[in-house]
Amino acid sequence: ERQARAFRVFRMSNTLGPGSALLLGGALLALIAALGWNYLPGFGAVQPWQMMLIILGFAGLALAVLAFSFPEPARHDRAGATGFGDVVRMMKAERDLYLPLIIFSCAAAMIAAALGTWFPAFVGRSFGLGPQVVGPILGSLLILVGPLGVLVAGSAIDLLNARGREGPGTVALVAAAAISIFATLTPLVPSLPLMWTLEAGVILSSTCYLAIVSTVVARKAPRAMTAKVMALLLVLQGIIGSGLS
């Protein structure tokens, strides 16, 4: 139980990180446009969004240098350690569990990735809002509603399990149905306030998969393999979810 909750807290970064990026990125873009930073020595004229990416790139380089300040971690006894080949064989042997989990998590990750990739452009074209406006609003929703989806899903799973029911599966079905409804209606409504309300529903329901997958892995995977199973799922979510979206 403690490991499952720890995984859920860790997975909140999936919404807090992108949300903060949108929130701060929109504000930075507005500041650059207001200050008229449209020239870069050696390169010439640049657009505000280009200047924002350049500034963020230099900030990323500065953070990368901090890696050299990390102390070398203590090495513990690796007796009984497993490799990724062992993990793949285990998941193949238990494919009745892991294949549906992979399909569900990748599909949910695809929706979440599409949200960040295409939604700002959709709002701009449909309602005439620029990225300076869309970024802070969407970022705030991700920061506020995203973690709420993880907490609600995790609490529901714990409650259902305590009552002897299949918590992750039940919550997954409810979340999938909610995603289908909210994601279908969001681009169809003509009202901007209603659109943002439905988008909050999309974020709330789509982030449930973070708690569902984390709970299943923490409870079903062998203890020595949980980290590698989660790592493989994250890679698949990134490649399949982000790539196809």
C-alpha positions in Angstrom: 0.0 0.0 0.0 2.8 2.4 0.9 4.6 1.7 -2.3 1.5 2.2 -4.4 0.9 5.6 -2.8 4.5 6.5 -3.3 4.2 5.7 -7.0 1.1 7.9 -7.2 2.8 10.8 -5.7 5.7 10.4 -8.1 3.4 10.2 -11.1 1.9 13.6 -10.1 4.9 15.1 -11.8 3.4 14.1 -15.1 0.9 16.9 -14.7 2.8 19.3 -12.4 5.7 19.5 -14.8 3.8 20.3 -18.1 1.4 22.5 -16.2 4.2 24.6 -14.8 5.8 24.8 -18.2 2.6 26.1 -19.8 1.9 28.5 -17.0 5.4 30.0 -16.8 6.0 29.7 -20.6 2.9 31.7 -21.4 3.9 34.4 -18.9 7.5 34.5 -20.3 6.2 34.7 -23.9 4.0 37.7 -23.0 7.0 39.4 -21.2 9.3 38.9 -24.2 6.6 40.3 -26.6 6.1 43.3 -24.2 9.8 44.1 -23.9 10.3 43.8 -27.7 13.1 41.2 -27.5 13.2 40.4 -31.2 16.9 40.4 -32.0 19.7 38.0 -31.2 23.3 39.0 -32.0 24.8 36.8 -34.6 21.4 35.5 -35.7 19.3 38.6 -36.5 15.6 39.0 -36.0 13.7 36.3 -34.0 10.1 35.8 -33.1 9.0 36.0 -29.4 8.4 32.2 -29.3 11.8 31.6 -30.7 13.4 33.8 -28.1 11.5 32.0 -25.4 12.8 28.6 -26.5 16.4 30.0 -26.6 16.1 31.3 -23.1 14.6 28.0 -21.8 17.5 26.2 -23.6 20.1 28.2 -21.8 18.3 27.6 -18.5 18.3 23.9 -19.3 22.0 23.8 -19.9 22.6 25.5 -16.5 20.5 22.9 -14.8 22.3 20.1 -16.6 25.6 21.3 -15.1 24.2 20.7 -11.7 24.4 17.0 -12.4 28.1 17.2 -11.7 27.3 18.2 -8.1 25.4 15.1 -7.3 27.3 12.7 -5.0 27.9 9.1 -6.0 25.2 7.0 -4.4 26.1 4.2 -2.0 26.1 0.8 -3.7 24.1 -1.9 -1.9 24.2 -5.7 -2.2 22.9 -6.6 -5.6 22.1 -10.2 -4.7 18.9 -11.2 -6.3 18.9 -8.3 -8.7 17.0 -8.8 -12.0 17.7 -7.5 -15.5 15.3 -6.1 -18.0 15.3 -9.5 -19.8 13.9 -11.1 -16.7 11.3 -8.4 -16.5 10.2 -8.9 -20.1 9.9 -12.6 -19.6 7.8 -12.2 -16.5 5.5 -9.7 -18.2 5.2 -12.1 -21.2 4.3 -15.0 -18.9 1.7 -12.8 -17.2 0.4 -11.1 -20.4 -3.2 -11.5 -19.3 -2.4 -8.8 -16.8 0.3 -6.7 -18.5 -1.0 -6.5 -22.1 -4.3 -4.8 -21.2 -2.4 -2.6 -18.8 0.0 -1.5 -21.5 -2.8 -0.9 -24.0 -4.8 1.2 -21.4 -1.8 3.2 -20.2 -0.5 4.0 -23.7 -4.0 5.0 -24.9 -4.4 7.3 -21.9 -0.9 8.7 -22.4 -1.8 9.4 -26.0 -4.7 11.5 -24.9 -2.6 13.4 -22.4 0.2 14.0 -25.0 -2.3 15.2 -27.5 -3.7 17.6 -25.0 -0.3 19.4 -24.7 0.5 19.1 -28.4 -2.7 20.1 -30.2 -5.1 21.7 -27.7 -3.4 25.1 -27.6 -3.5 25.3 -31.4 -7.2 24.2 -31.4 -8.1 26.9 -28.9 -6.2 29.6 -30.8 -7.9 28.7 -34.1 -11.4 28.2 -32.7 -11.6 31.1 -30.2 -8.8 33.4 -31.3 -6.7 33.1 -28.1 -3.0 33.4 -28.3 -0.5 31.2 -26.4 0.1 34.0 -23.9 -3.6 33.4 -22.8 -3.9 29.7 -23.4 -0.7 28.8 -21.6 -1.5 30.1 -18.2 -5.1 28.8 -18.2 -4.2 25.3 -19.4 -1.1 25.2 -17.1 -3.3 26.2 -14.1 -5.8 23.4 -15.0 -3.0 20.9 -15.2 -1.5 22.0 -11.9 -4.8 22.0 -10.0 -6.9 19.4 -11.7 -4.2 16.9 -12.7 -3.0 15.9 -9.2 -6.7 15.9 -8.2 -7.4 13.1 -10.7 -4.5 11.0 -9.3 -5.8 11.6 -5.7 -9.4 10.8 -6.6 -8.5 7.7 -8.6 -6.1 6.4 -5.9 -8.7 7.0 -3.1 -11.4 5.2 -5.1 -9.1 2.3 -5.8 -8.3 2.0 -2.0 -11.9 2.2 -1.1 -13.0 -0.4 -3.6 -10.2 -2.8 -2.6 -11.1 -2.4 1.0 -14.6 -3.6 0.1 -13.3 -6.6 -1.7 -13.9 -5.3 -5.2 -11.4 -4.9 -8.1 -10.4 -1.3 -7.6 -8.0 -0.6 -10.5 -10.2 -2.3 -13.1 -13.4 -0.5 -12.0 -11.8 2.9 -11.8 -10.2 2.3 -15.2 -13.6 1.6 -16.8 -15.1 4.7 -15.3 -12.2 6.8 -16.3 -12.2 5.5 -19.9 -15.9 6.2 -20.2 -15.5 9.7 -18.8 -12.5 10.4 -21.1 -14.6 9.3 -24.1 -17.4 11.7 -23.2 -15.3 14.8 -22.2 -12.8 14.4 -25.1 -15.5 14.1 -27.7 -17.6 17.1 -26.5 -14.7 19.5 -25.8 -13.9 20.5 -29.4 -17.6 20.6 -30.4 -19.0 23.2 -27.9 -19.2 26.8 -29.1 -19.0 28.3 -25.6 -15.5 29.2 -24.3 -16.4 28.8 -20.6 -18.1 25.4 -21.3 -15.1 24.3 -23.3 -12.7 25.0 -20.4 -15.0 23.2 -18.1 -15.1 20.1 -20.3 -11.3 20.3 -20.7 -11.0 20.2 -16.9 -13.0 17.0 -17.1 -10.6 15.6 -19.7 -7.6 16.4 -17.5 -9.3 14.9 -14.4 -10.3 11.7 -16.1 -7.2 11.2 -18.2 -4.8 11.6 -15.3 -6.5 8.7 -13.5 -4.4 6.3 -15.4 -1.3 7.5 -13.5 -2.8 6.1 -10.3 -4.2 3.0 -11.9 -1.0 1.9 -13.5 1.1 2.7 -10.5 -1.2 0.8 -8.2 -1.3 -2.3 -10.4 2.5 -2.4 -10.7 3.1 -1.8 -7.0 0.7 -4.7 -6.1 1.2 -7.2 -8.8 4.9 -7.0 -9.9 7.5 -8.9 -7.9 9.2 -6.5 -5.5 12.6 -6.8 -7.1 11.1 -5.9 -10.5 8.7 -3.0 -9.7 11.1 -0.3 -10.7 12.0 -1.9 -14.0 8.4 -2.7 -14.8 7.5 0.9 -14.2 10.4 2.0 -16.3 9.3 -0.1 -19.3 5.8 1.1 -19.0 7.0 4.7 -19.0 9.1 4.1 -22.1 6.2 2.5 -23.9 3.9 5.4 -22.9 6.4 7.9 -24.2 7.1 6.2 -27.5 3.6 4.9 -28.3 1.5 7.5 -26.6 3.5 10.6 -27.6 4.5 9.2 -31.0 1.0 8.3 -32.1 -0.6 11.4 -30.6 
